Structure formats: structure tokens, C-alpha cells
Amino acid sequence: NLQKNPCTIRLAAYAYYRIMLIYLAQGNEAEATTTYNTLLETFGDDPYAHPYVEMATAFWEAYQSTHKMYDGCAAAIQYAVKHPDILIPLGSDYHGWQSHTYVPEDVCPFR
């Protein structure tokens, strides 16, 4: 059970999204589907996780329409461009000055 720490919740939701991407990059759509569904069930109603769930959904819907990582990534990156605040908890503002500063393209490297 996750603590009700906003940073922990955001990072956990983002981690599920990234795990989903890895499964798809490996061609394992069944595990990707399970991971995406778990993300929705676990974080779908959480206000802190909501932007990451929305980004994952943008990716998922675009990917499902073409089954191309490029299209899913384009949708996720576009979501991050429109919602740059989602990048802040992932980078240096939260984890120290030596941490990577995230840009929208970082949310989906499989293009």
C-alpha cells in the first residue's frame, strides 16, 4: 500500500507508465495491457497521479489505433508539452541538482 505522499504517488504512477512502455518495446502487449490496467485501477482516482494516468492513456489510445510506438510516443510527448508541470517531480527540483532535468521528449524514448 502506497503512502499518501504526493511525490511517491506521482513517481509510482509514472513508473507503471514506463513499465508499460518497456513491455511494448519488447513486443509483450499482454503484459503491457495488464500494467496499463493496473495503472488505471491503482491510480485512476488519485489527484496526484491523474496527469500521469492521462499521459499513459494518451499514449495507449494512440498506440492502440496504429500499434506503432512512434504514434504512442508522439501522443505522450504532446501531452507533456501541454502539461509541463508533470515533468517537475521527475527531475532536479525534487531529487537534487545533479538529477536529470526532464524535457517532454524524455517521457517516451521509443520513437
N, C-alpha and C positions, 0 to 999 in steps of 0.2 A: 504494500500500500504506500503510495507516494505521500510525502509530507505536503502540506498545503503551502509550500514555499513557491512563490511565483516563478523564480528563476529555475528551480528544479522542474516544475511543471512544463515550462517553455522548452527547456532542453530535452526533457523526456519525449515530448511530442515531436520535436524536431528529429530526435534520434529514430523514432519509429518511421518518420518520413524517409530518412536517409537509408534505413534498413530496407524499406520497400524499394528504393531506387537500386540498391545493390542486388536484390533478388531479381529485379527486372533486367539489370545489366548482365546477370548470369543466365538469363533465359528461364528463370524459375517463376513463372507467372502465378502458380498456385500459392507459393509462399508469399509472394508479393501481395496477392489478394488477401490472404489471411492477415498479413501485417497491416495493410490498409484498413481492413475491417476492425482490427483490434485498436488501431489509432482512433477510428470513429467512435467505437464503443467506450473506450477508456477516456478520451478527451473531448468528445463531441460537444458536451455541455459545459466545458470548463472555459471561463472567460480568458484566462491567461493563455491557454493553448489554442484558442479559437483561430487566430491568424495562421498558425501552422497547419491546422486542420484544413482551413480554406485553401492554403497553398498546395497541400497534398491533394486536395480534391480537384483543384485546377489542373495539376499535373495529371491525375488519374483520368479525368474526363477527356483531356486532350490525347493522352496515350491510348485510351480505350477506343477512340474513334479511328486511329490510324495504326496502332501498335508500333509506333516509332518513338524511340527515346527522344529524338530531336524535338518532336512536336510537344511531348510532355514537358521537356525541359524548357522549351520556349514559353509555355504557359506558366510554369513555376517562376521563371525569371521575370516574366512580365508582372506577375503578382508581386514579387519582391520590389520591382521598380515602383509600383504603385503604392506599396506599403513598406517603405524603407525602415520603419521602426522595428520590424521583425528581425532585422539584421543586428541590431544593437546588443541584445542579450547573448549573441553568439560570439561576439568579438571582444576587443580590448577594453571597452568601457566596463565590462563585468569581470574580466579574467586577467587584468594586468596589462601593462604597456607592451610587453613582448608578445602578446597574443595577436593572432591574425585579425586584421580589420576586414570584415566581410563586405563584399560588394554583391549586387544581385546575381551575377553570374556564378558565384560560389554555391548557390543553393542547388545547382544541378550541373555537375561537371560532365555528365554523359551526353555530349552533343556530337 
